[in-house]
Amino acid sequence: MSSNRIDSIDIMRGLTLLLMLFVNDLNMDVAPVWLGHMKADFDGMGLADWVFPGFLFMVGMAIPFAFSSRISQGLTAAENSRHIFTRTVSLLVIGILMLNTARVDPSLTGISKNLWALLMYIAVFLIWNNYRNKEDKPFTVTGFRLAGIGILILLVFKFKSGQPENEGSLITGWWGILGLIGWGYLVSAFTYLLCRDSLV
């Protein structure tokens, strides 16, 4: 069965994801300093600092292939724009939720940080999973997605940080890694749609 996927981009995506999981679990009390994040005032990069630019690079590389395919399938500018906005909002929502996971106050929220994070990730997978044979089981897929949305709404309303910032509710802050990727995707995707046939 033929595939339109670009193997090199998929391989880099997998290796970057593996690197992200690896550096997130490092014990920097014993690990060499070059494996972790460099301090903001230090002119250099550690291995962990390559994860975010790696993801941004892959997003930029994938955009021309993805939208060329969508345009060749006859999708209109309005449909592509809706796709961009939907994906951007998805990344921003997940990024903000991940950013606030560490701010959960269990005594005020009634849920431990780990349980809040686990439920949040379950909801994210229920909503944004790429379900196989979704055309054959539309009600099942819709049910899973509605359950995920319900869990997220519950978590957002129960969230309390106990901090004065934003009166203890969710903050956007620096948007989290996925949120920053979402903003980058929004600008890059529209730039490509507007300028793809221009040599300049």
N, C-alpha and C positions, 0 to 999 in steps of 0.2 A: 504494500500500500504506500503510495507516494505521500510525501509530507512537504509542506511549504516552509517548514521551520528551518532556521539557520543554526546548524549544529554548533558552530563556534560560539555564538551568543549564548545558547543553552548551556554549553559546557562552562563558559565563564560565569554564568548565573549560578550554576551549581557549586562551582569552586568558591565563589564569593560568599554564598550562603553557608558553606562549610566553614570558611574562614570566620564568618560572623559568629557562628555557634562556638567555634574554638576559642576565640578571644574573649567571648562573653563569660566563659567558665574558667578563665585563668585566675590563679591565685597570685596576684601581683606582689604579695609579700615575699614570694620565693622565686617567681618567674623572672627571667631577664627583662630589664626595663624596655628593651627595644620591641618586645612583643605587645606591649600595651599602648595606650594613648599617650602621646606626648603632652606636656602641659601647654596651656595656651600661650604662655610667654616664651616658649622654647622654639627656636627656629629649626624644625625637623619633623619627621614623621615616624611613628612606630608602625608595626604591622597592623594593629587594630585600626589605624587611621586610613588604611587603604580600603576599608569596607564601604564607607559611604560614597567616595568618588567612584568606586567600582560599580556600585549600583546605578549611579547617575550616568556613567559612561554607557552601561548596557541599555538604559532607558533611551538615551540619545541614539544609540546604534539601531535599536529595534523600531523606533518611530517610522523611518522611511519605508522599511519593509512592511510593517503592519498597515500603514495607511495606503501604500501603493496597492496592497492586496484588497483593502476595503473599497478603494476607488475603482479598481478593475472589476469588482463585483457589482458595480453600479450604485453604490451607496452615495447619497447626496451630501452636499455640504452641511445641510441641517442635521442629517443623521450622524455624520461624523462629529459635528460640534456637540451634539447631545451625548455621544459616546465619550468625548473628551471631558465634558463637565461631570458626567456620572463617575468616571474613573477618578477624576480629581477629588470630588467630594468623598468618594470611598477612601482614598488614601489619607485625606485630611482627617476624617472621622477616626480611622484606625490609629493614625499618628497621635491624635489628641488623647485617645483612650490609653494608649501605651504610655504616653508621657505622664499621665496622671496616676498610673498604677502605683507608683512609689509614694504617692501622696495620700493614699487611703488611710484613714484613721479607723481602725477596727472598732474601737469603743463607741464612736459616733455613727459609723456606717452599719455596724451590726454584722459585718462580714470581714474575715481576715484578708490581708493583702493578697495572699496566695490564692484564696478561693475567689476573690473578686477578679484577679487576673485570669484564673482558669475559666471562669464563666464567660469573661469577656472574649477570650480566644475561641471558646466553643461557639459563641454567638457569631463571631467573625467568620468562622469556617462554615457555619450553617447558612449565613447570608451570601457570602461571596464565593462559595465552592463552585467549581465548574462541574455540575452534575452530568453524568453520562446518561444518555437516553432520556433527557428531560422532556423531550417531546412526547414520549410514550407514557410518562408519569407526571403530568403537569400539576395535579393536585398534591401529590406527595412532595414534589420540589417546592411548591408554593407554601405548603405547610411547614417544611423545614425552615424556609426563609422567614416566614412570619414568626415562627418560634424564636429564631435568632434575633429578629427585630424586637420582640417582646422582652427578651433577656437584656438586650442593650438598654432599652428604655427603663427597665427596672433598675439596672445598675447605675444609670445616670441619675435617676431620682433618689436613689439611696446613698449616692456618693457624698461623703463629707471628709474634708481634710483636717478640720480643726485649725487651719492656718488663716491668718487675716487676709492673705492674698485672695482676691475675688470672693471674699466672704465665705471661704471654705469650699466653694464649688469648683467645678472643672475650670482649668486654665488652658489657654492656647499656648502660652509661653513661646518657645522656639519651634512649636508644631511637631516636635519629634522627628525622627529620621524619615518615617514614611510620609509625614506631612510635608517635609521639605522636598522629598521626591515628588509629591503631588503637585506642589507649586512649580517645580522644574518641568514636570510633564506638561502642565497646563500651558506654560509659555512656549516650550519647544514644539509641542504638537500643533498649536495654532500657527507658530512661525513656519513650520513645514507646510501646512495646508495653504498658507498664503503665498509662500515663496518657492514652492517645489519646482515650478517651471521656469524660474528666473535664474539665469546664470550668475547674476550679482548675488 
